Every structure is written in C-alpha cells, then in structure tokens.
C-alpha cells in the first residue's frame, strides 16, 4: 500500500462528550516526494480530482487511523463514525470519536499530541488501480498523477507528504513541505 498526504484542514471540536474531527484533502496539488540527487530527477506526485470515487461510491469500509496503524483506529465507515465526501476540489473527512473511545490510551495520546501541535498532517493510505496513474516528464522532474485509487484508510500523521493536507485547529501554523524519498517495492520503483 502507498501512503500520501495533502494541506487542507483538520479541525477538532468537543461537543456533548465526543470529539468531532473535520479535515480536507485537496485534489490537484503537486508535491515533491523525492528531490533531485546528482543527475537524478525530482519526483513529484499529484492526486487527481475524485481519484478515490469508485470505492467511496460503493460504500466500502475505510478507517480513520492514528499514524497509519490499523491497531489504532479512531473511526470507520462501518462503525458509522466516519463520513467521506468527495468533490472536484477535495476529499472531506468527518469523524466522531465517542466519549468511550476517548478513554482508550492511544486515542488520548492522539488527542494530546494534536492539542500540543505535534500531529497536524492528513495522509491517505491507498492502492493505485490498474491503469489508474500517468507518469510524465517535466523538464528535470517526473510527475506521477494518480487518477484512480482504492482508499483503504486515512490517517492523522506528523509529517504529510502533501503540505496542503493538514489537521486544522484554532491558532496553529502548518509545517513546511515534507519530502519523502523514493522507495523500492517488489523490485520496481514506486513512490512513497
């Protein structure tokens, strides 16, 4: 599975004993995943509008996690605590953390880290569908555009690959762009 992130906003509000989170993951924004090294090319990526539409429209389960860890779920579609809405501009995430869940240690850790300004990024975990990406050369850079992918989970993270996908709360400033290195998966070059 590939991880990515983008800057939008994630807002936390506590109402009636539960915490509500709202976040946006903007589409159509390029990010640098690997800077140019030596004679190599800079690697860029962009998630196209409605790239996650197929799986979302089918109503399949997606989890909202702390740090891409399936052992740290915060909300899910199947539990009725996660709503994902897609437009041409962005994926909007609405999650509810119940008062009971706030008693779980990793949930308290996540909420405390967010309150301290340490967890602000939003990062989707997805699989690119066959034929769901294009790669093009742009001068000294290579741009990968993800047009169709299965969204498996979306996470609150400390360092998103896309600076435009941030968890927003009152009175904070987002972090500068974070770049990720090219990694190899199954002996083929893949980003992230």
N, C-alpha and C positions, 0 to 999 in steps of 0.2 A: 504494500500500500504506500502511496505517496502522501507526504504532508505538505501543506501550503498554508499561507495566511495572507490576509489582505488588510489599509486602515479604514475603518469606519468608526463604529462606536459600540461600546458595551456599557450599558447603564444598569446599575443595581439600585433597587428600591425595596425597602422593607414595608410591608403592609399586612396588618392583621396576623402577625406571627409567621408570615412566609416572605421569602425574598424573591423578587421578580427581576429577571435579567432581560435586557433587550440589547441586541447587537446587530450590526450590519457588516456585511462582507461585500464591498463594491466590486462590480464587474468592470472589465475593460481597462484595468490599470496594469501597467507593466511593472515588474520588479526585477532586480538583479539577483540572480541566485548564485552565480559564481563570477567573480571579477576576472578580467583578463590577466593571465600569468604568462610572462615571456611572450612567445609567439602565439599563444592560445587566444581563443576568442571569449569575449564576455558572454555569459549565458543568461538570457532573460526569459521571463515567463509572463503570460497573461491568461486569466480565466475569462472566457467569453461570456456574454450575457446568457443567462438561463442554461449554463453548462450542466447543471445538476437536475434539470427539469424532469427527465424521464423517471427516475427513481422516486422523486418527490411527488410527482403526479400520481404514481401508482400507490402512494401512501405507505411505502415501505418504512420500516423502523430505522431511525437514526438516533444516535446518542449524543448528548452534550457531556463532555468529559473534562476532567482536570488533567491537563498535560498529556493528552493522547493515551491515557491509561484506562483501559476498559475495567480495571479494578477500582476506578474512582469515578463512577457515573454521578452526574449531577441532575440529569433529566433525560427523558426519552419520549419519542413519539408514542410508543406502545403503552407507556405509563400515563399518557395524557398530560405530561408536564412539559412538553416541547412542541412548539409550533414553528414551522419553517415556511416562509412566504417568499416567493421568487418574483422579481420584476425584471425589466430590461436593465435596470441600474444596479440592483443589489439583491443579495440573499439576506432576508431579515430573520433573526433568531429571537424567539420569545421563549424563555424558560422560567419555570416556577420551582423553587426549592422550598419544600414544606418545612414547617417548624420541626417536625420529627427528623427530617434529613439533616437539619442544622445541628442536631445532636451528635451526628457521626463525625469522628475526628478529622478525616480528610476534607469534609465539607467545611468544618470550622477553619481548617488550615487554609483552604482556598479563599474563603471569605475574609480571613485576616490578612492574607497576602495581598488580596485585591485592595482592601482598605488601606494597607501600607504603601500602595502604589507599585507593588512588585509584579503583579500579574495583570497585564493590560491588553495583551495580544489575543487575537482570534485566529484559529488555524483549522482549516478543514482537512480531514483525512479522506482521501478518495482514490478510486481506481479509474484510470482512463479507459473508456470503452474502445473496442477495436475501431480504428479509423477516426477516433474522436480527438485527434490532435493534428496540428500542422506545424511544420518547422520551416523557418525561412531565414535566409542570411540577410543581415542588415549592416553593411559595412564591416566593422570589426566585431560584430555581435551576431549571435544566433538567437532568434526569438521563437519560443515554443508557445503556441496558443492552444489551450485546452478548450475544446468546443463541446465535448460530451463526456461526462464522467459520472460514476456512481458515487454519491456522497454517502459515506459509511458513518462518519462521526464528525463532530466539530468540537474543538477544544479551546479552553482558556489556557493561554501559554505566556511565558515570559518574553520570548523573542520570536515574533512572527516573521516569516519571510516577506510578507507584504506589509509595509508600514501603514497602509490605509485601513487595515482591519484591526482595530483596537477596541478593547473593552473600555467603555466610557463611564466615568463617574464625574461628579462635580469637582471642580478645582484641581484638575490634573493636566499635565502636558504629555503628549505622546513621545515615545522614544524615537531616536533616529533610525533610519533604514538599517535593517539587519540583513546581511548577505549569507547565503548558505553555499556550501561547496558542492561540486558535482560528486555524486557517489556512483558506485557501480552495483547494479543489481542483476543477478543471474548472468554475469559476464557480458552484459550490454550496458552501454552508457545510458543513464537515466538521470534526470534532475531530481533533486531532493532525496 
